[in-house]
Amino acid sequence: MPTNLPPEALAKWEEYSKAKTPEEKLQKLKEFYSLIPKHKGTEKMEKFVKRRISELKEEIERRKFVKKAKGIPMMVEKRGAAQLVLIGLTNSGRSTLLSTLTNAKPEISANPFTTMRPVEGMMEFRGAQVQIVEAPPLILESQGGPTNLSVALAKNSDVLGITVSSIEDPVETLGEILEFLESRDISFEKPLGRVRIKRSRAAPALIIINKGRLVGCSEREVRELLLQFGIDKAWVEIEGSVTLDDFEEAVFGEKSYKPALAFLTKSDLIDCEELIEEVRRKYGSKLVDVIASPTKLPTKDELGEMILKELGLIRVFTKSRSEKLPSERAVILPRNSCVLDLAEFIHESFKERFRYAKVWAERLPYSPMRVGPDFLLEDGDVVEIVVS
């Protein structure tokens, strides 16, 4: 359970929250840590603060590396329906995989450390795009440089593609990479629930949007905890089953869960059927799938659909009354979206003037079928919205 903090500690936390630079935040957080009462009830809080201090130190080092590297970007702006980041050791086949799946033309070489900056490309599949980013190589014993940049890219991603060479002990290598990323607060175990705190001056008050279930606590206790840390104007979104500890962790920075695909590259050089099964037995609970590349690489459609499904996204194709065919580019919506969500996505006026919609889908008894605003959409549906 959360522990009441002394006023001086809360005041220092408020200073940390208002700090602008990583250096200033680091200093204020160290001062906050020194004021936390040290006992069993604050162990979890201490763990969170230590982790955040570590992250701030990494960020400061990463900025130094970027400055030395003459403007290499730290992040790649997200485009498309989702972002997949390819991460692995040097010569693990990241560049080859990127060039196979996208329109990118990365430099491919047997020389180590060829890719030292992020390289991106777009993977086109039916109606949508997935952005694929090749991160610089991991150096597992490194505490700075390209490794910090790669970890930052991984944390910013929607999905991770961990590349390991099939001919260089992939089982042990994959385990080392997973362990290393977990030490950098990337989780591969799907959480039961999630809390997102979006602080904003535009928020009229502390607004709790409960799309899940509170376990072992009440909304009043949640509000008391957040107010204790000076969070009085924010949107707080709850998904799945969450506890008061989950809210406390979210205050200090949520551990980042990432769905992960393991790519066993260079599979054409070795029979890797047994390797795939061994990886699945050992790490299956942490991986969405294990893929041998290039021998069993899915088509772009299959891979794109796998990613969207894992992220809980669907493609919906809109149709105009004046056109015979639907649009080629899909609208990407969260799973369980309804027709009215689509109308609002297109334009606010469509939601306000909505009359009904026509839906074409194989699952329906006939197409098109006239539906109302609450009709739930599924991947691949074609929709024509009729407004007044």
C-alpha positions, 0 to 999 in steps of 0.5 A: 500500500502507498505510504504517506510521505513527509511534507518536505518529500512531497514538496521535493517531488513537486519540484521534480515534476516541474523541472525542465531538463534531465539534469535538473530532474535528476538532482531533484529526484535524488533529493526526493529519494533522500527524504523518503522514510526507509522501511518495508512500506516504502520498498516499492517506491524506492525501487521506482525512484532508483529506476527513474534515476537510472533512466535519467542518467541514461538519457543524459548520456544518450544526449551526449552521444547524440551531440558527439555523433553530429546530430544523429536523431534520438527518435524516429517519428512514428508513421503508419499504423504501428512501429516495429523496431528491429533490435539485436547484436551487430551482424544479426541480420537487421539490415537484410530484414529491413530491406526485405520487408520495406522500401528502405535501402540500408547498407548491408555489410559483413563488417560489424557496426555498419548501422550506427543510426536509425534507418526506417522503411515502410512495410505496405500491406492490405490497406495499411502500413507498418513503419519498420526501424532498424536500431543501432546494434546492442552492445550488451556490456555497454552503458552508453553510446549506441546501446542507449539509443537502441534502448530508447528506440525500443521503449518508443516502439509499438512492437519489438523485432529481436533479431538473432543469428541462427548460426551463432547460438541463438537460444543463449543470445536471445536469452541475453538480449531479453534479460538485458532489455528487462534490466532496462525496464522493458517487460515482455510479460503482458500485464493484466491491466494498465494505467496511463496518466496524462497530466495537462493544464487543459484537464478541468480536474482529475478525470478518471476514465475507467475502462477496466476494473479496480482491484482491492481499492476504490476510486476515492483511494486512487484520487487520494494517492494521485493528489498526494503526489500533486496530480490534480489536473490529469486524465487517468485511463484505466484498462484491464485489472489494476491495483493501487500499486499499479497507480503508484508505479504509473506515477513514477513511470510505468514499466514499458511492456512491448510485444516481441517477435523473435527473428532467427535470421540466416535460417537458410544456412542451417536447419533451424526447425529444432532451434525454433521449437527450443526457443518457443519452449524456453521463451514462448511466454515472452514472445508473440512468435518465433520466425525463421528468416528468410526460410519461413518469413511471413508475407507482408500481409501476414506479418502486418495483420499479426502486428495489428492483431497483437496491438488490438487494432483493426482496418476499416475501409470507407466508401463514398456514396458516389464511388463504386469501390471503397478506399484503398487506404484503411482507417486504423481503429482500436478493436471494439470500435463502433460505427460512430467511432469511425464517423467521429474519426472522419470528422466531428460533423459526421458524428453529429449528423449521423443517420445510419451506415451501410456495412459490407462484410463476409460475416453478415447475412447479406451485404450491404447491411444497414446498421446503427451507430453502435454496430461493432466493426471488425477488421476488413469491414467496408463502411458507408456513412450516411449523414443528414 
